[in-house]
């Protein structure tokens, strides 16, 4: 199901701490970076923090700039983003500033935690517009994100902590971006909270997309690269499929074939090859075919790689003996992510996804990218 774009935001010391162990919150950012964070908040539909952060920092999570709030209102949006907190236990302090500032709030919790949270917040003013939502017996981040997207209309979610929340989202491959402000100081206290805890993270290296000075801190922005596993989509899957859709726009126009882009990515997030329909001097080559042809068939990374294709790989074709679904299977690839099921324009009842699944491949369809995949093919539809 579609998720919001999930942006993790944090400031850390040079030795990786979010705070020290003193009674007052350690201010790692300066005025310039606080203003940058305010700008990011204003661009988002919702801001999320864990209940632990509510207890330790007592944040308000507001857009502080009058001009930015006015711009949101002029654009038909509420003055403040939706405020979201997450708690497994439902243990919430009704006196926290979170409840008494800004606009609407949502609490995501468990079945058991919902009863506790309802009781804890019972005495609050009914006009505060607080929604308590259970994700089931356990806290389920995918259910939470789907609810935010489908029910609350959130398309861009800013996550401001704490370390446990950041760790869970990163470990589950659900973070689309990490914005990290690195402050020029050391904490050096073993008991102080860190940004990320130990655990089983997605493999490989993140990709840096920006670095710049903001006052005396350095902002670094990273996006994930490692594909998801099995039938579950990761944030990196969405990034790579977006690239495949961009490649489709590079195809020479045709009245008799679709424009498709494809990328092959190793399990550690290394791009192995990319291609697009009618690439080079071959007027009938398909995108997946073009990409796979650039990889050594003996490359051991193929068996754990993912193929991203803007259009469902073909199961039948007239121009070549082997359709793309067969080429993918013969290459040893067993995971495919696509945006758009092939219409009957040229081949009736095409079912490349079905062929792939029948022979043991995991197929993930991300329909939120369908319109981008269709864009260079509007003249054919």
C-alpha positions as CSV (number, residue, x, y, z in Angstrom):
1,X,0.0,0.0,0.0
2,X,1.2,3.6,-0.5
3,X,3.1,5.2,2.3
4,X,3.9,8.9,3.0
5,X,7.5,10.0,2.2
6,X,9.2,9.4,5.5
7,X,11.9,11.9,6.4
8,X,14.0,11.2,9.5
9,X,15.4,14.4,11.1
10,X,18.0,14.6,13.9
11,X,20.9,16.5,15.2
12,X,23.9,14.6,16.7
13,X,27.2,15.4,18.3
14,X,30.4,14.4,16.5
15,X,30.5,11.2,18.5
16,X,26.9,10.3,17.6
17,X,24.8,11.3,20.6
18,X,21.4,13.0,20.5
19,X,21.7,14.4,24.0
20,X,23.8,14.2,27.2
21,X,22.6,12.9,30.6
22,X,22.0,16.2,32.2
23,X,18.6,17.4,33.4
24,X,18.2,20.0,30.6
25,X,18.1,19.1,26.9
26,X,21.4,19.6,25.1
27,X,20.9,22.1,22.3
28,X,23.1,20.7,19.5
29,X,21.8,23.0,16.7
30,X,22.2,26.8,16.4
31,X,19.7,29.5,15.3
32,X,20.3,28.8,11.6
33,X,19.6,25.1,11.8
34,X,16.6,25.6,14.0
35,X,15.2,27.9,11.3
36,X,16.0,25.2,8.7
37,X,14.1,22.6,10.7
38,X,11.2,25.0,10.9
39,X,11.2,25.3,7.1
40,X,11.2,21.5,6.8
41,X,8.3,21.2,9.3
42,X,6.3,23.7,7.2
43,X,6.8,21.6,4.1
44,X,5.4,18.5,5.7
45,X,1.9,17.2,6.3
46,X,2.7,15.6,9.7
47,X,5.4,15.5,12.3
48,X,6.0,12.3,14.4
49,X,7.8,11.7,17.6
50,X,7.9,8.7,20.0
51,X,6.2,8.9,23.4
52,X,9.7,8.7,25.0
53,X,10.6,12.0,23.3
54,X,7.4,13.5,24.6
55,X,8.5,12.5,28.1
56,X,12.1,13.5,27.9
57,X,12.0,16.7,25.8
58,X,8.4,17.9,26.1
59,X,8.4,19.4,22.5
60,X,5.7,21.5,21.0
61,X,6.5,20.6,17.4
62,X,5.2,23.8,15.9
63,X,5.9,25.8,12.8
64,X,7.2,28.9,14.5
65,X,7.4,31.3,11.5
66,X,4.4,33.5,11.0
67,X,5.2,33.7,7.3
68,X,5.4,29.9,6.8
69,X,2.1,29.4,8.6
70,X,0.5,32.0,6.5
71,X,1.9,30.3,3.3
72,X,0.4,27.0,4.4
73,X,-3.0,28.6,5.0
74,X,-2.8,30.4,1.6
75,X,-2.1,27.0,0.0
76,X,-5.3,25.5,1.6
77,X,-3.4,23.6,4.3
78,X,-3.8,23.9,8.1
79,X,-1.5,26.4,9.8
80,X,0.3,23.5,11.6
81,X,1.1,20.0,10.4
82,X,-0.7,17.1,12.0
83,X,1.1,16.0,15.2
84,X,1.7,12.3,15.7
85,X,3.0,10.2,18.5
86,X,3.7,6.5,18.9
87,X,3.4,4.5,22.1
88,X,3.3,0.8,22.6
89,X,2.1,1.1,26.2
90,X,-0.2,4.0,25.9
91,X,1.5,5.7,28.8
92,X,1.1,9.4,28.0
93,X,1.3,12.6,30.0
94,X,-1.8,14.8,29.5
95,X,0.2,17.8,30.7
96,X,2.7,17.6,27.8
97,X,2.9,20.6,25.5
98,X,2.3,18.3,22.6
99,X,-1.4,18.2,23.4
100,X,-2.0,21.9,24.1
101,X,-0.3,23.5,21.1
102,X,-0.8,23.3,17.3
103,X,-3.7,21.6,15.6
104,X,-4.9,18.0,15.3
105,X,-3.1,15.1,17.0
106,X,-3.0,11.3,16.4
107,X,-1.8,8.6,18.8
108,X,-0.8,5.3,17.3
109,X,-0.6,2.4,19.7
110,X,-1.5,-1.2,20.3
111,X,-4.9,-2.8,21.2
112,X,-3.8,-2.8,24.9
113,X,-2.2,0.6,24.7
114,X,-5.3,2.2,23.2
115,X,-7.3,1.6,26.4
116,X,-4.4,3.0,28.5
117,X,-4.0,6.1,26.3
118,X,-7.8,6.8,26.3
119,X,-7.8,6.7,30.1
120,X,-4.7,8.9,30.3
121,X,-6.1,11.6,28.0
122,X,-9.6,11.4,29.3
123,X,-9.5,14.7,31.2
124,X,-8.3,16.8,28.2
125,X,-10.5,19.4,26.6
126,X,-12.7,17.6,24.0
127,X,-11.9,20.4,21.5
128,X,-8.2,19.3,21.2
129,X,-9.1,16.8,18.4
130,X,-7.0,13.8,19.5
131,X,-7.5,10.6,17.6
132,X,-6.3,7.3,19.1
133,X,-5.6,4.5,16.6
134,X,-4.5,0.9,17.3
135,X,-2.4,-0.9,14.8
136,X,-3.2,-4.3,16.3
137,X,-1.8,-6.5,19.1
138,X,1.7,-5.1,18.3
139,X,2.9,-1.7,17.0
140,X,3.0,-2.1,13.3
141,X,4.8,0.7,11.4
142,X,3.4,-0.4,8.0
143,X,-0.2,-0.2,9.2
144,X,0.6,3.2,10.8
145,X,2.0,4.6,7.6
146,X,-0.8,3.2,5.5
147,X,-3.3,4.8,7.9
148,X,-1.6,8.2,7.8
149,X,-1.5,8.0,4.0
150,X,-5.0,6.7,3.3
151,X,-7.1,8.1,6.2
152,X,-5.3,11.3,7.2
153,X,-4.0,12.2,3.7
154,X,-0.4,12.5,4.8
155,X,2.0,12.6,1.8
156,X,5.2,13.9,3.6
157,X,6.0,12.8,7.2
158,X,8.8,14.3,9.2
159,X,10.1,12.1,12.1
160,X,11.9,14.0,14.8
161,X,12.8,11.1,17.2
162,X,13.7,9.6,19.3
163,X,16.5,7.1,18.7
164,X,14.2,4.1,19.1
165,X,11.8,5.4,16.5
166,X,14.5,6.3,14.1
167,X,16.1,2.8,14.6
168,X,12.9,1.0,14.0
169,X,12.0,2.9,10.8
170,X,15.5,2.5,9.4
171,X,15.8,-1.2,10.3
172,X,12.4,-1.9,8.6
173,X,13.5,-0.1,5.4
174,X,10.7,2.5,5.7
175,X,12.7,5.7,5.9
176,X,12.9,7.5,2.5
177,X,15.5,10.1,3.7
178,X,17.8,10.9,6.6
179,X,18.5,14.5,7.4
180,X,21.4,14.7,9.8
181,X,22.7,17.9,11.4
182,X,26.2,17.2,12.9
183,X,27.2,19.6,15.7
184,X,30.8,20.5,16.4
185,X,31.0,19.1,19.9
186,X,31.5,15.8,21.8
187,X,29.3,14.3,24.5
188,X,31.4,11.3,25.5
189,X,28.9,9.9,28.0
190,X,28.2,6.2,27.5
191,X,24.8,6.4,29.0
192,X,23.7,9.3,26.8
193,X,21.1,8.5,24.0
194,X,22.4,7.7,20.5
195,X,20.6,8.3,17.2
196,X,20.6,4.6,16.2
197,X,20.8,1.5,18.3
198,X,22.1,-2.0,17.4
199,X,20.1,-4.3,15.1
200,X,19.6,-5.8,11.7
201,X,19.7,-2.9,9.3
202,X,19.4,-3.1,5.5
203,X,22.7,-3.9,3.9
204,X,25.0,-1.6,1.9
205,X,25.7,2.1,1.9
206,X,23.3,5.0,1.8
207,X,23.6,7.5,-0.9
208,X,24.5,11.1,0.0
209,X,22.4,13.6,-1.9
210,X,23.4,16.8,-0.1
211,X,25.9,18.3,2.3
212,X,26.1,21.9,3.4
213,X,27.0,24.2,6.3
214,X,24.1,25.6,8.3
215,X,25.6,28.0,10.8
216,X,28.2,26.0,12.7
217,X,26.6,22.6,12.0
218,X,26.9,20.5,8.8
219,X,23.7,19.1,7.3
220,X,24.0,15.8,5.5
221,X,21.2,14.2,3.6
222,X,21.1,10.5,2.8
223,X,18.7,8.2,0.9
224,X,18.6,4.4,1.2
225,X,19.8,2.2,-1.6
226,X,19.3,-1.4,-0.5
227,X,16.2,-3.1,-2.1
228,X,13.5,-4.6,0.1
229,X,13.1,-8.3,0.7
230,X,10.5,-10.7,-0.7
231,X,7.1,-9.2,-1.3
232,X,7.5,-6.2,1.1
233,X,8.4,-2.9,-0.4
234,X,11.1,-0.7,1.1
235,X,11.7,3.0,0.8
236,X,14.7,2.2,-1.5
237,X,12.3,0.2,-3.8
238,X,10.4,3.4,-4.4
239,X,13.5,5.4,-5.2
240,X,14.8,2.9,-7.7
241,X,11.4,2.5,-9.4
242,X,11.2,6.3,-9.7
243,X,14.5,6.1,-11.6
244,X,13.1,3.4,-13.9
245,X,10.2,5.7,-14.6
246,X,12.6,8.6,-15.4
247,X,14.5,6.3,-17.8
248,X,11.2,5.5,-19.7
249,X,11.1,9.2,-20.7
250,X,14.4,8.7,-22.6
251,X,12.9,6.2,-25.0
252,X,12.7,7.1,-28.7
253,X,8.9,7.6,-29.4
254,X,7.1,4.7,-31.0
255,X,3.5,4.0,-32.2
256,X,3.9,0.3,-31.9
257,X,5.7,-0.3,-28.5
258,X,5.7,1.0,-25.0
259,X,8.4,3.3,-23.5
260,X,9.8,1.5,-20.5
261,X,12.8,2.0,-18.2
262,X,14.5,-0.6,-16.1
263,X,17.2,-0.8,-13.4
264,X,19.0,-3.9,-11.9
265,X,20.1,-3.4,-8.3
266,X,22.2,-5.7,-6.1
267,X,21.0,-6.6,-2.6
268,X,23.5,-4.2,-1.1
269,X,22.1,-1.3,-3.1
270,X,24.7,-1.3,-5.9
271,X,23.3,-0.4,-9.3
272,X,24.4,-3.2,-11.7
273,X,22.8,-1.8,-14.9
274,X,20.1,0.3,-16.4
275,X,18.3,0.4,-19.7
276,X,15.3,1.7,-21.6
277,X,13.3,0.6,-24.6
278,X,14.8,1.1,-28.1
279,X,18.1,2.0,-26.5
280,X,21.1,2.6,-28.8
281,X,20.8,1.2,-32.3
282,X,18.4,-1.6,-31.5
283,X,14.8,-0.5,-32.4
284,X,13.1,-3.4,-30.7
285,X,15.1,-4.0,-27.6
286,X,13.1,-3.9,-24.3
287,X,14.2,-2.1,-21.2
288,X,14.9,-5.1,-19.0
289,X,16.6,-6.9,-21.9
290,X,18.9,-3.8,-22.5
291,X,19.8,-3.7,-18.8
292,X,20.5,-7.4,-18.3
293,X,22.7,-7.5,-21.4
294,X,25.1,-5.1,-19.7
295,X,25.7,-7.6,-16.8
296,X,28.0,-10.6,-16.9
297,X,25.6,-13.6,-16.7
298,X,28.1,-15.2,-14.2
299,X,27.8,-12.2,-11.8
300,X,26.9,-13.9,-8.5
301,X,24.9,-10.8,-7.4
302,X,22.2,-11.5,-9.9
303,X,20.5,-14.2,-7.8
304,X,19.8,-11.8,-5.0
305,X,19.2,-8.7,-7.2
306,X,16.0,-6.8,-7.9
307,X,14.8,-5.7,-11.3
308,X,12.9,-2.5,-11.3
309,X,10.7,-1.9,-14.4
310,X,8.3,0.9,-15.0
311,X,6.0,-1.6,-16.9
312,X,5.3,-5.2,-16.0
313,X,7.9,-7.4,-17.8
314,X,6.4,-8.9,-21.0
315,X,5.4,-12.6,-21.0
316,X,5.0,-12.7,-24.8
317,X,6.6,-10.8,-27.7
318,X,6.9,-11.0,-31.4
319,X,10.2,-9.3,-32.0
320,X,12.5,-11.7,-30.0
321,X,12.3,-15.4,-29.0
322,X,12.4,-14.7,-25.3
323,X,10.1,-12.3,-23.4
324,X,11.6,-10.2,-20.7
325,X,10.0,-12.2,-17.9
326,X,11.8,-15.2,-19.2
327,X,15.1,-13.3,-19.5
328,X,14.8,-12.2,-15.9
329,X,14.2,-15.7,-14.7
330,X,17.0,-17.2,-16.8
331,X,19.4,-14.5,-15.3
332,X,18.6,-15.9,-11.9
333,X,16.8,-12.8,-10.6
334,X,14.0,-13.7,-8.3
335,X,12.6,-10.2,-7.3
336,X,10.9,-7.7,-9.5
337,X,9.3,-4.3,-8.7
338,X,7.1,-2.7,-11.2
339,X,4.7,0.3,-11.4
340,X,2.1,-0.6,-14.0
341,X,0.4,-3.8,-15.3
342,X,0.7,-4.2,-19.1
343,X,-2.6,-3.1,-20.8
344,X,-4.0,-5.0,-23.8
345,X,-2.8,-2.4,-26.3
346,X,-0.5,-4.8,-28.1
347,X,-0.8,-8.1,-26.3
348,X,-4.2,-9.4,-24.9
349,X,-4.2,-10.7,-21.3
350,X,-0.5,-10.1,-20.9
351,X,0.7,-11.5,-17.5
352,X,4.4,-11.2,-17.1
353,X,4.0,-10.8,-13.4
354,X,2.0,-14.1,-13.3
355,X,4.8,-15.9,-15.2
356,X,7.4,-14.6,-12.8
357,X,5.4,-15.5,-9.7
358,X,4.6,-19.0,-11.0
359,X,8.3,-19.7,-11.2
360,X,9.1,-18.5,-7.7
361,X,9.9,-14.8,-8.2
362,X,8.6,-12.2,-5.7
363,X,6.7,-9.5,-7.6
364,X,6.0,-6.1,-6.0
365,X,3.6,-3.6,-7.7
366,X,3.8,0.0,-6.5
367,X,0.7,1.6,-8.0
368,X,1.6,5.1,-6.7
369,X,4.2,5.2,-9.6
370,X,1.7,4.1,-12.2
371,X,1.0,7.6,-13.6
372,X,4.7,8.3,-13.9
373,X,5.1,5.1,-15.9
374,X,2.2,5.9,-18.1
375,X,3.3,9.5,-18.9
376,X,5.6,8.7,-21.9
377,X,3.0,6.3,-23.2
378,X,-0.1,8.6,-23.2
379,X,-0.3,8.5,-27.0
380,X,-0.8,4.8,-27.0
381,X,-3.5,4.6,-24.4
